[in-house]
Structure formats: structure tokens, C-alpha cells
Amino acid sequence: MRKSLFFIPLFVSLLALASCETTTTTFSEGISQRVLQEKEDKLIQEDKKLVFEIIDLLGQSATIFYLVKEEVPVELVNKVKDQVLKRVKEAAFFTDLLSEQQARPIFTQERRMKQAREIYLDSLANVSVSDKDLSNPLGRLLQVENFLVYQLDSWPCASCVSKNIIGLKLRLVEASTGDIIWTGISQRSVLSPDSENLDVALQELTAELMENFYFRFKRKWHIQRFQNLAMITN
């Protein structure tokens, strides 16, 4: 009996150690069903679409906001920003994409709106609240219909002291209404927060997050073919 009692804590310790040595990645994503239904009903009522697609939730223009922890090295932040911007351009969802560099002088001239942007993004990041009273004037100022908000966080792993959790979140927001249309989340445990380890994790997680955004909103080939045939026969 004593032997079995001895092996129980040893077995638990080995399980905990094994979990600390394993790098795990998790991903989740979701689209607002309320926004989806409202948009679909509106387009069908106006007879603007033969077939509704998820991409119809997008506007024609967008800008990208980045929320990154100060502890992340600047060179890694810049690398991730370039990666996100490049993939959004490749996706070609938006005919007009306002980059962070293009938006910066606008907020330099409009200090009151710069403060509004900080309040809006702080609320979005910390409590997942998108305030229409802030998003609407921000969208009008920037002349964009959508915000893409890329958020990077990290926190200690609760189950093992030798790891941190790197968490990425990408939100698509409709500026005029403040509606959060889509949210994608990707997380990974890393052995240490050193720059080399973090660099690889950030690039891989960002690539995964952006690909999931692309595949969620890309136009389906069979629907596009149906619409093209309908135009020919009409």
C-alpha cells in the first residue's frame, strides 16, 4: 500500500513535467451571427445579391491597428506589422487599404481623435467592447469602412513556471456601427520569452491567424462561377 502511495505523486509530477516540455498551439475563430443575419437580410431585401457570401460583410476600405505589449522588441513588432500588411494586401479584400504609416500624420493633426483612438482600442483590447460613438467618427476621419485590429499579448503559463503563453487576436470591425464582425484567436506556449524563440512563434502564429482570416472571407469559386454564368445568361 505504501508503494502505491509513493508512486501517485511521482506520476503526477512526471505528467506536469511532460506538459511543460510540450509546445502547444490552439486556434479559435468566430463570426457574429447577428451581424451576419442582419447583413444578409438587408442585401437580399435590396435585391443586390444573387447569393450571399461571408465576404459581403466586408467594406471596400480598411485600416489596420496594432496593439502590442511594450515588452516585445521593436524589431519583432515591425516584422509582424510588415507580415500582417503584406498578407492583407495579398488577400485583396479591400480596394483601399490605409496603412499605419499613412494614418499616423492624420492623428498627428487631429490630437483629439488620437485620444479617441487610444480610448477605443483600450476598451476593445481589455473588455472586448467596440464603442460605436468612437469607431464611427474614427472611420469617418480615416475614410474607411473597416478596422482590422491585431492584438499581441503574453502571460505566464498557469500550469508550468518555465513557460509563457503568446496570444494573438485579430478582430474585424465595421467602423460605422462598431460591430465586431469576426474574431480569430491563436495561442502558443513558449519555453522562454527570449527574442529568437519569440520571433519564430510570432511569425508562425501570425501566418496561421492571417490564413484563417483569408479562408474565412475568401470568395467561394463555385459561387463566383454561378454569378458569372448568371450574368452571361441575363
N, C-alpha and C positions, 0 to 999 in steps of 0.2 A: 504493500500500500504506500509506503514511504517513497519507493522508487517512482511510482506513477505521479505522486505529488511533485516530485523533483523535476520530472520531465515536462510538466504542464507549463510553468513559467519559462523554461528554456525554449520550448516550442513556440510560444508567443513571441519571445524575444527574437527568434530566428525569422519569424514572419514579418515582424516590424523592420528588421534589418534588410530583408529582401525587398520590401516595399520601398525603402529609402534608396536602394540601388537601381530601381527601375524608373526610367523616364517615361512618363505617360502624357498623352495628348488627348484632349477632349474638345469636341466641337458641337455647338448647337446653333440653331437659327430659327427665326420665326417671322411671319408676316402678319400684319394687323388684319384680322378678318373683318373688322368693322370698316376699315378704310377700303379694303378690297371690295366688299359688298356695295358700299356707297358709290365708289368709282364705277364699278361695273354697271350698276343700275342707271347711273347718270348717262354714261356713254350709250347704253342701249336705248334709253328713252330719247336721246337726241339723234338716234339712228346714225351715229358716226362710225360705228364699228360693225363689221360682219361677224367677227369672232373676237371675244375679249381675251387679252393676254396679260400676264403679270407686268410686262414691260410698259403697258399702258398706264401704270401707276406713276411712271417717271415723267418729269417735265422735260423741257428741251435744254435747260441750262442748270448748272450746279456750281457750287464751290466746295472746297474741302477744308474742314477744320481739324486740327490735330491737338489732342490732349495727351501729353506725355509727362511722366514723372521726371522731376528735376534730376534724380539720381542717374538717369540714363545718360551715358556720354553723348556729347553733341554730335560727334561723327556718326554714331549709330542712329541717332534721331534723323539726321539729314539723309542717311542711306535709306531708311524706312520711308521717309517722305517721298523720295525720288521713286521708290518701288511702287508706292500706292498711286502716285500721279501717273506713272507710266502705264500701269495696268488699267486705270480708269480711262485713259486716252485710248488704249488698245481696244477696250470694250466698245467704244464709240456709241455709248448710250446717249450722250449729250452732245448737241451741236455746238454749245457754248460752255466751255469749262473755265472757270475763273480760278487761277492758281493762288496759292498763299502769297507768292511774291506780288501778284497783281492786286490782291486785296489789301496788302499792307499799307500802301500810300493812301488808300481810301479811308482807312481807320485813323491814320495819322492826321488827316484833315478833319475828321469827324470824331473828336475825342469823346463826346457824349455817347455816340454809338459804339465806340470802342469799349466803353464801360458796360454798355448794354450787352455787348457780345460776351464779355467776361462773366457777367451775371447769368446770362442764358446758358453758356457752356458749363458753368459751375453747377447749376441746377440739373442740367442734363446728365452730367457725369456722376454726381453724388446721389441723386434721388430719382433719376430717370424721368424727370419731368421736363417736357418741352413746352415752354410758355409761349402761346400764340402772340401775346402782347409784345413780346420781344422778337420772336422769329419773323413775324410779319414785317415790321419796319427794317429789320436786318436784310431780309430778302429784297425789299424794295430798294434799299440803299445799294446793295451789290448787284441788283437787277438779275437775280437768279431765282429759279423755282424750287430747287432742292439744295439741301445741305447733306454732305457726306461727312460724318463725324467719326474720326479714327481715334480710339482711346487706348492707351497703354498703361497698365498697372502692374504692380508686383507686390507680393506679400509673403511672409514666411509660411512654409508648409506646416500645417497643424499636426500632421502625423509623424513628421521626422524633422529634426532640427538642422540637418545638413542641407536642406533644400529650400529654394524659393519657388513660388508659383508665378509664372509670367502669364498675364491675362490680356488678351486683345478683344476689343469690342468695336464693331463697325455699325453705325446707325445711318439709315436713310430717312431724312426728314422732309416733309413738304413745308416749305417756308411760310406760305400764306395761311395755313391752318395750324401749323405747329404739330401736325400728326406725325408720329413715328411710324413710318410705313414698314420698315424691315430692320431687324436687329440680328447680327451674327456675332457669336462669341467663340473664341478659341483660346484654350489654356494649355500650358505645359509646365511640368515641374522640371527645374534645372538644378544641377548639383551645386552650383555656386553662381553668384552674380558677377563673376569676372567678365570682362568685355568680350573675350573670344567665345566663351560659352553662350553669352547673351546674344552676340552677333548672329550666330548660327540659328539659335532658337527664334529670334525676331524675324529673320528673313524667311524661315520655313513657315512660321505661323502666319505671317503677313501674306505670303503667297497662297496658303491654304484659304485664308479668310477672303482674299480678293477673288479667288477662283469660285468659291461658293457664292459670292455676290454675283459674279458674272453668270454662272449657270442658273441661278435663281431667276434672273431677269432677261436672259437672252431670248431672242425671238425663236420660237419653235419652227423648224424648217417645214414641217407638214402644213402648219397654219399659214405660213408665208406663201407656200405653193398654192394653197386653196384660195388665198386672197388674190394672187396673181392671175389664176385661172378665171376667177370671178370677174376681174377687170377686163379680161380679154373677151369673155362671152357677153358682157353687157354692151 
